[in-house]
């Protein structure tokens, strides 16, 4: 149970840490560029999640899952920024 909380904490911590950088990026970079980056981050998150669930075992599985959750947190921030930029343009 403690591992689950640690993984979720990592997800939300990564999301919180990249909000500020992503907000700066949104004000200086075009929306389509941000959405392309989101696609790349989401594809990496999908690949890491697949590896963690299908191929890794034991502690390695937990580490792969934490890495994929961190990328999902970054992707979540990019989606929120894309929606916010779309509202104001």
Chimera marker file (.cmm) of the C-alpha trace (Angstrom):
<marker_set name="trace">
<marker id="1" x="0.000" y="0.000" z="0.000" r="1" g="1" b="0" radius="0.5"/>
<marker id="2" x="2.891" y="2.321" z="0.763" r="1" g="1" b="0" radius="0.5"/>
<marker id="3" x="4.279" y="1.779" z="-2.741" r="1" g="1" b="0" radius="0.5"/>
<marker id="4" x="0.979" y="2.874" z="-4.243" r="1" g="1" b="0" radius="0.5"/>
<marker id="5" x="1.045" y="6.109" z="-2.270" r="1" g="1" b="0" radius="0.5"/>
<marker id="6" x="4.666" y="6.703" z="-3.268" r="1" g="1" b="0" radius="0.5"/>
<marker id="7" x="3.820" y="6.216" z="-6.953" r="1" g="1" b="0" radius="0.5"/>
<marker id="8" x="0.844" y="8.569" z="-6.764" r="1" g="1" b="0" radius="0.5"/>
<marker id="9" x="2.912" y="11.116" z="-4.870" r="1" g="1" b="0" radius="0.5"/>
<marker id="10" x="5.473" y="10.999" z="-7.670" r="1" g="1" b="0" radius="0.5"/>
<marker id="11" x="2.734" y="11.531" z="-10.259" r="1" g="1" b="0" radius="0.5"/>
<marker id="12" x="1.377" y="14.639" z="-8.577" r="1" g="1" b="0" radius="0.5"/>
<marker id="13" x="4.807" y="15.946" z="-7.622" r="1" g="1" b="0" radius="0.5"/>
<marker id="14" x="5.948" y="15.850" z="-11.252" r="1" g="1" b="0" radius="0.5"/>
<marker id="15" x="2.735" y="17.543" z="-12.314" r="1" g="1" b="0" radius="0.5"/>
<marker id="16" x="3.218" y="20.313" z="-9.748" r="1" g="1" b="0" radius="0.5"/>
<marker id="17" x="6.877" y="20.835" z="-10.561" r="1" g="1" b="0" radius="0.5"/>
<marker id="18" x="6.403" y="21.231" z="-14.285" r="1" g="1" b="0" radius="0.5"/>
<marker id="19" x="3.408" y="23.582" z="-14.102" r="1" g="1" b="0" radius="0.5"/>
<marker id="20" x="5.548" y="26.687" z="-13.762" r="1" g="1" b="0" radius="0.5"/>
<marker id="21" x="7.882" y="25.748" z="-16.593" r="1" g="1" b="0" radius="0.5"/>
<marker id="22" x="4.971" y="24.713" z="-18.781" r="1" g="1" b="0" radius="0.5"/>
<marker id="23" x="3.168" y="28.000" z="-18.135" r="1" g="1" b="0" radius="0.5"/>
<marker id="24" x="6.255" y="29.927" z="-19.226" r="1" g="1" b="0" radius="0.5"/>
<marker id="25" x="6.533" y="27.703" z="-22.275" r="1" g="1" b="0" radius="0.5"/>
<marker id="26" x="2.884" y="28.309" z="-23.166" r="1" g="1" b="0" radius="0.5"/>
<marker id="27" x="3.426" y="32.054" z="-23.231" r="1" g="1" b="0" radius="0.5"/>
<marker id="28" x="6.494" y="31.793" z="-25.491" r="1" g="1" b="0" radius="0.5"/>
<marker id="29" x="5.754" y="28.861" z="-27.800" r="1" g="1" b="0" radius="0.5"/>
<marker id="30" x="2.933" y="28.210" z="-30.234" r="1" g="1" b="0" radius="0.5"/>
<marker id="31" x="0.067" y="25.940" z="-29.203" r="1" g="1" b="0" radius="0.5"/>
<marker id="32" x="0.692" y="23.362" z="-31.941" r="1" g="1" b="0" radius="0.5"/>
<marker id="33" x="4.278" y="22.924" z="-30.739" r="1" g="1" b="0" radius="0.5"/>
<marker id="34" x="3.063" y="22.301" z="-27.192" r="1" g="1" b="0" radius="0.5"/>
<marker id="35" x="0.538" y="19.750" z="-28.441" r="1" g="1" b="0" radius="0.5"/>
<marker id="36" x="3.232" y="17.961" z="-30.469" r="1" g="1" b="0" radius="0.5"/>
<marker id="37" x="5.383" y="17.753" z="-27.357" r="1" g="1" b="0" radius="0.5"/>
<marker id="38" x="2.355" y="16.395" z="-25.489" r="1" g="1" b="0" radius="0.5"/>
<marker id="39" x="2.026" y="13.670" z="-28.103" r="1" g="1" b="0" radius="0.5"/>
<marker id="40" x="5.647" y="12.662" z="-27.608" r="1" g="1" b="0" radius="0.5"/>
<marker id="41" x="5.367" y="12.664" z="-23.825" r="1" g="1" b="0" radius="0.5"/>
<marker id="42" x="2.134" y="10.666" z="-23.952" r="1" g="1" b="0" radius="0.5"/>
<marker id="43" x="3.671" y="8.081" z="-26.304" r="1" g="1" b="0" radius="0.5"/>
<marker id="44" x="6.658" y="7.691" z="-23.956" r="1" g="1" b="0" radius="0.5"/>
<marker id="45" x="4.270" y="7.317" z="-21.017" r="1" g="1" b="0" radius="0.5"/>
<marker id="46" x="2.312" y="4.636" z="-22.871" r="1" g="1" b="0" radius="0.5"/>
<marker id="47" x="5.524" y="2.780" z="-23.758" r="1" g="1" b="0" radius="0.5"/>
<marker id="48" x="6.833" y="2.893" z="-20.183" r="1" g="1" b="0" radius="0.5"/>
<marker id="49" x="3.493" y="1.764" z="-18.796" r="1" g="1" b="0" radius="0.5"/>
<marker id="50" x="3.453" y="-1.150" z="-21.242" r="1" g="1" b="0" radius="0.5"/>
<marker id="51" x="6.990" y="-2.151" z="-20.286" r="1" g="1" b="0" radius="0.5"/>
<marker id="52" x="6.213" y="-1.940" z="-16.593" r="1" g="1" b="0" radius="0.5"/>
<marker id="53" x="3.082" y="-4.064" z="-16.851" r="1" g="1" b="0" radius="0.5"/>
<marker id="54" x="4.198" y="-6.682" z="-19.365" r="1" g="1" b="0" radius="0.5"/>
<marker id="55" x="7.938" y="-7.180" z="-19.063" r="1" g="1" b="0" radius="0.5"/>
<marker id="56" x="9.308" y="-5.951" z="-15.731" r="1" g="1" b="0" radius="0.5"/>
<marker id="57" x="8.998" y="-7.854" z="-12.469" r="1" g="1" b="0" radius="0.5"/>
<marker id="58" x="9.625" y="-7.112" z="-8.809" r="1" g="1" b="0" radius="0.5"/>
<marker id="59" x="11.295" y="-3.857" z="-7.864" r="1" g="1" b="0" radius="0.5"/>
<marker id="60" x="12.059" y="-3.061" z="-11.494" r="1" g="1" b="0" radius="0.5"/>
<marker id="61" x="8.347" y="-3.115" z="-12.246" r="1" g="1" b="0" radius="0.5"/>
<marker id="62" x="7.687" y="-0.566" z="-9.531" r="1" g="1" b="0" radius="0.5"/>
<marker id="63" x="10.470" y="1.696" z="-10.818" r="1" g="1" b="0" radius="0.5"/>
<marker id="64" x="9.214" y="1.505" z="-14.403" r="1" g="1" b="0" radius="0.5"/>
<marker id="65" x="5.708" y="2.247" z="-13.175" r="1" g="1" b="0" radius="0.5"/>
<marker id="66" x="6.929" y="5.280" z="-11.210" r="1" g="1" b="0" radius="0.5"/>
<marker id="67" x="8.720" y="6.583" z="-14.301" r="1" g="1" b="0" radius="0.5"/>
<marker id="68" x="5.599" y="6.146" z="-16.407" r="1" g="1" b="0" radius="0.5"/>
<marker id="69" x="3.445" y="7.879" z="-13.789" r="1" g="1" b="0" radius="0.5"/>
<marker id="70" x="5.876" y="10.800" z="-13.779" r="1" g="1" b="0" radius="0.5"/>
<marker id="71" x="5.430" y="11.137" z="-17.538" r="1" g="1" b="0" radius="0.5"/>
<marker id="72" x="1.657" y="10.882" z="-17.167" r="1" g="1" b="0" radius="0.5"/>
<marker id="73" x="1.875" y="13.791" z="-14.693" r="1" g="1" b="0" radius="0.5"/>
<marker id="74" x="3.783" y="15.874" z="-17.239" r="1" g="1" b="0" radius="0.5"/>
<marker id="75" x="1.257" y="14.956" z="-19.939" r="1" g="1" b="0" radius="0.5"/>
<marker id="76" x="-1.579" y="15.991" z="-17.633" r="1" g="1" b="0" radius="0.5"/>
<marker id="77" x="-0.025" y="19.439" z="-17.237" r="1" g="1" b="0" radius="0.5"/>
<marker id="78" x="0.393" y="19.778" z="-21.001" r="1" g="1" b="0" radius="0.5"/>
<marker id="79" x="-3.261" y="18.889" z="-21.554" r="1" g="1" b="0" radius="0.5"/>
<marker id="80" x="-4.356" y="21.489" z="-19.015" r="1" g="1" b="0" radius="0.5"/>
<marker id="81" x="-2.166" y="24.109" z="-20.677" r="1" g="1" b="0" radius="0.5"/>
<marker id="82" x="-3.435" y="23.219" z="-24.136" r="1" g="1" b="0" radius="0.5"/>
<marker id="83" x="-7.020" y="23.650" z="-22.925" r="1" g="1" b="0" radius="0.5"/>
<marker id="84" x="-6.209" y="26.941" z="-21.200" r="1" g="1" b="0" radius="0.5"/>
<marker id="85" x="-4.422" y="28.323" z="-24.264" r="1" g="1" b="0" radius="0.5"/>
<marker id="86" x="-7.307" y="27.247" z="-26.481" r="1" g="1" b="0" radius="0.5"/>
<marker id="87" x="-9.816" y="29.153" z="-24.304" r="1" g="1" b="0" radius="0.5"/>
<marker id="88" x="-7.866" y="32.406" z="-24.520" r="1" g="1" b="0" radius="0.5"/>
<marker id="89" x="-7.137" y="32.389" z="-28.261" r="1" g="1" b="0" radius="0.5"/>
<link id1="1" id2="2" r="1" g="1" b="0" radius="0.2"/>
<link id1="2" id2="3" r="1" g="1" b="0" radius="0.2"/>
<link id1="3" id2="4" r="1" g="1" b="0" radius="0.2"/>
<link id1="4" id2="5" r="1" g="1" b="0" radius="0.2"/>
<link id1="5" id2="6" r="1" g="1" b="0" radius="0.2"/>
<link id1="6" id2="7" r="1" g="1" b="0" radius="0.2"/>
<link id1="7" id2="8" r="1" g="1" b="0" radius="0.2"/>
<link id1="8" id2="9" r="1" g="1" b="0" radius="0.2"/>
<link id1="9" id2="10" r="1" g="1" b="0" radius="0.2"/>
<link id1="10" id2="11" r="1" g="1" b="0" radius="0.2"/>
<link id1="11" id2="12" r="1" g="1" b="0" radius="0.2"/>
<link id1="12" id2="13" r="1" g="1" b="0" radius="0.2"/>
<link id1="13" id2="14" r="1" g="1" b="0" radius="0.2"/>
<link id1="14" id2="15" r="1" g="1" b="0" radius="0.2"/>
<link id1="15" id2="16" r="1" g="1" b="0" radius="0.2"/>
<link id1="16" id2="17" r="1" g="1" b="0" radius="0.2"/>
<link id1="17" id2="18" r="1" g="1" b="0" radius="0.2"/>
<link id1="18" id2="19" r="1" g="1" b="0" radius="0.2"/>
<link id1="19" id2="20" r="1" g="1" b="0" radius="0.2"/>
<link id1="20" id2="21" r="1" g="1" b="0" radius="0.2"/>
<link id1="21" id2="22" r="1" g="1" b="0" radius="0.2"/>
<link id1="22" id2="23" r="1" g="1" b="0" radius="0.2"/>
<link id1="23" id2="24" r="1" g="1" b="0" radius="0.2"/>
<link id1="24" id2="25" r="1" g="1" b="0" radius="0.2"/>
<link id1="25" id2="26" r="1" g="1" b="0" radius="0.2"/>
<link id1="26" id2="27" r="1" g="1" b="0" radius="0.2"/>
<link id1="27" id2="28" r="1" g="1" b="0" radius="0.2"/>
<link id1="28" id2="29" r="1" g="1" b="0" radius="0.2"/>
<link id1="29" id2="30" r="1" g="1" b="0" radius="0.2"/>
<link id1="30" id2="31" r="1" g="1" b="0" radius="0.2"/>
<link id1="31" id2="32" r="1" g="1" b="0" radius="0.2"/>
<link id1="32" id2="33" r="1" g="1" b="0" radius="0.2"/>
<link id1="33" id2="34" r="1" g="1" b="0" radius="0.2"/>
<link id1="34" id2="35" r="1" g="1" b="0" radius="0.2"/>
<link id1="35" id2="36" r="1" g="1" b="0" radius="0.2"/>
<link id1="36" id2="37" r="1" g="1" b="0" radius="0.2"/>
<link id1="37" id2="38" r="1" g="1" b="0" radius="0.2"/>
<link id1="38" id2="39" r="1" g="1" b="0" radius="0.2"/>
<link id1="39" id2="40" r="1" g="1" b="0" radius="0.2"/>
<link id1="40" id2="41" r="1" g="1" b="0" radius="0.2"/>
<link id1="41" id2="42" r="1" g="1" b="0" radius="0.2"/>
<link id1="42" id2="43" r="1" g="1" b="0" radius="0.2"/>
<link id1="43" id2="44" r="1" g="1" b="0" radius="0.2"/>
<link id1="44" id2="45" r="1" g="1" b="0" radius="0.2"/>
<link id1="45" id2="46" r="1" g="1" b="0" radius="0.2"/>
<link id1="46" id2="47" r="1" g="1" b="0" radius="0.2"/>
<link id1="47" id2="48" r="1" g="1" b="0" radius="0.2"/>
<link id1="48" id2="49" r="1" g="1" b="0" radius="0.2"/>
<link id1="49" id2="50" r="1" g="1" b="0" radius="0.2"/>
<link id1="50" id2="51" r="1" g="1" b="0" radius="0.2"/>
<link id1="51" id2="52" r="1" g="1" b="0" radius="0.2"/>
<link id1="52" id2="53" r="1" g="1" b="0" radius="0.2"/>
<link id1="53" id2="54" r="1" g="1" b="0" radius="0.2"/>
<link id1="54" id2="55" r="1" g="1" b="0" radius="0.2"/>
<link id1="55" id2="56" r="1" g="1" b="0" radius="0.2"/>
<link id1="56" id2="57" r="1" g="1" b="0" radius="0.2"/>
<link id1="57" id2="58" r="1" g="1" b="0" radius="0.2"/>
<link id1="58" id2="59" r="1" g="1" b="0" radius="0.2"/>
<link id1="59" id2="60" r="1" g="1" b="0" radius="0.2"/>
<link id1="60" id2="61" r="1" g="1" b="0" radius="0.2"/>
<link id1="61" id2="62" r="1" g="1" b="0" radius="0.2"/>
<link id1="62" id2="63" r="1" g="1" b="0" radius="0.2"/>
<link id1="63" id2="64" r="1" g="1" b="0" radius="0.2"/>
<link id1="64" id2="65" r="1" g="1" b="0" radius="0.2"/>
<link id1="65" id2="66" r="1" g="1" b="0" radius="0.2"/>
<link id1="66" id2="67" r="1" g="1" b="0" radius="0.2"/>
<link id1="67" id2="68" r="1" g="1" b="0" radius="0.2"/>
<link id1="68" id2="69" r="1" g="1" b="0" radius="0.2"/>
<link id1="69" id2="70" r="1" g="1" b="0" radius="0.2"/>
<link id1="70" id2="71" r="1" g="1" b="0" radius="0.2"/>
<link id1="71" id2="72" r="1" g="1" b="0" radius="0.2"/>
<link id1="72" id2="73" r="1" g="1" b="0" radius="0.2"/>
<link id1="73" id2="74" r="1" g="1" b="0" radius="0.2"/>
<link id1="74" id2="75" r="1" g="1" b="0" radius="0.2"/>
<link id1="75" id2="76" r="1" g="1" b="0" radius="0.2"/>
<link id1="76" id2="77" r="1" g="1" b="0" radius="0.2"/>
<link id1="77" id2="78" r="1" g="1" b="0" radius="0.2"/>
<link id1="78" id2="79" r="1" g="1" b="0" radius="0.2"/>
<link id1="79" id2="80" r="1" g="1" b="0" radius="0.2"/>
<link id1="80" id2="81" r="1" g="1" b="0" radius="0.2"/>
<link id1="81" id2="82" r="1" g="1" b="0" radius="0.2"/>
<link id1="82" id2="83" r="1" g="1" b="0" radius="0.2"/>
<link id1="83" id2="84" r="1" g="1" b="0" radius="0.2"/>
<link id1="84" id2="85" r="1" g="1" b="0" radius="0.2"/>
<link id1="85" id2="86" r="1" g="1" b="0" radius="0.2"/>
<link id1="86" id2="87" r="1" g="1" b="0" radius="0.2"/>
<link id1="87" id2="88" r="1" g="1" b="0" radius="0.2"/>
<link id1="88" id2="89" r="1" g="1" b="0" radius="0.2"/>
</marker_set>
